[in-house]
Amino acid sequence: MKCISPLVLMTVLFAMPPLVMGDTLLLDAIAETPGNTEVGILRPTRGQSMVQVYHKYGQAQQEMPAVGQPPISRWIYEKFTVYFEHDHVIETVVHR
């Protein structure tokens, strides 16, 4: 049985990491964008109250009632949807 050359073994081992590395999702980069803008769309940020959102963005096109426990409601605007837990923003999703 032949012995594997240390040089060949090291070459194979160093060539493998790029093959097993996963892709980086852009979702984290979008969430970390300064000013919380996506494609130039200003939107509510986590922790804002319903009153703050209403004063800054106005009346939503549609307000969906709270469901579940804890109660989750959503306000649908033209360019984004705001999700609230009780009366504070937990997430804002930009429409595509």
C-alpha positions as CSV (number, residue, x, y, z in Angstrom):
1,M,0.0,0.0,0.0
2,K,1.4,3.4,-1.0
3,C,1.8,6.2,1.6
4,I,0.0,9.5,0.8
5,S,2.5,12.3,0.4
6,P,2.1,15.0,3.1
7,L,2.2,17.6,0.4
8,V,-0.8,16.0,-1.5
9,L,-2.7,15.6,1.8
10,M,-2.1,19.3,2.8
11,T,-3.2,20.4,-0.7
12,V,-6.4,18.5,-0.4
13,L,-7.2,19.7,3.1
14,F,-6.5,23.4,2.3
15,A,-8.6,23.1,-0.9
16,M,-11.7,21.8,1.0
17,P,-12.8,24.8,3.1
18,P,-13.9,26.9,0.2
19,L,-16.0,24.0,-1.0
20,V,-17.9,23.6,2.3
21,M,-18.4,27.2,3.2
22,G,-22.0,28.3,2.9
23,D,-23.5,31.4,1.3
24,T,-24.0,34.6,3.3
25,L,-27.6,35.8,3.3
26,L,-28.2,39.4,2.5
27,L,-31.0,39.6,5.1
28,D,-28.6,40.3,7.9
29,A,-27.0,43.1,5.8
30,I,-30.4,44.6,5.1
31,A,-31.4,44.5,8.7
32,E,-28.2,46.3,9.7
33,T,-28.5,49.1,7.2
34,P,-28.1,52.5,8.9
35,G,-31.4,54.4,9.2
36,N,-33.2,51.1,8.7
37,T,-33.8,51.8,5.0
38,E,-34.2,49.2,2.2
39,V,-33.9,50.5,-1.3
40,G,-34.5,54.0,0.2
41,I,-37.7,53.2,2.0
42,L,-37.9,54.7,5.5
43,R,-40.0,52.5,7.8
44,P,-40.8,52.0,11.5
45,T,-38.2,50.4,13.7
46,R,-38.5,47.8,16.3
47,G,-39.8,49.1,19.6
48,Q,-41.7,52.1,18.3
49,S,-45.2,52.5,19.6
50,M,-48.4,52.5,17.5
51,V,-48.8,56.2,18.3
52,Q,-45.3,57.0,17.1
53,V,-45.9,55.0,13.9
54,Y,-49.2,56.7,13.3
55,H,-47.7,60.2,13.8
56,K,-44.7,59.6,11.5
57,Y,-46.4,57.5,8.8
58,G,-50.1,58.4,9.0
59,Q,-53.1,56.2,8.7
60,A,-52.4,52.7,7.4
61,Q,-54.3,51.5,4.3
62,Q,-55.5,48.5,6.2
63,E,-55.3,47.6,9.9
64,M,-55.6,43.9,10.7
65,P,-56.9,43.0,14.2
66,A,-54.7,41.3,16.8
67,V,-54.6,37.5,16.8
68,G,-53.0,35.0,19.1
69,Q,-51.2,35.2,22.4
70,P,-49.4,37.5,22.7
71,P,-51.6,39.6,20.4
72,I,-50.0,40.3,17.1
73,S,-51.6,42.9,14.8
74,R,-50.4,44.5,11.6
75,W,-50.8,47.7,9.7
76,I,-50.5,47.6,6.0
77,Y,-49.0,50.6,4.2
78,E,-48.4,51.1,0.5
79,K,-44.7,50.1,0.6
80,F,-44.4,48.1,3.9
81,T,-46.3,46.1,6.5
82,V,-45.7,46.8,10.2
83,Y,-46.2,44.0,12.8
84,F,-47.0,44.9,16.4
85,E,-46.9,42.9,19.6
86,H,-49.4,44.6,21.9
87,D,-48.7,48.2,20.8
88,H,-45.0,48.1,19.9
89,V,-43.3,47.3,16.5
90,I,-41.7,43.9,16.4
91,E,-41.0,43.8,12.6
92,T,-41.4,45.8,9.4
93,V,-41.5,44.1,6.1
94,V,-40.9,46.0,2.8
95,H,-43.2,44.9,0.0
96,R,-41.5,43.7,-3.2
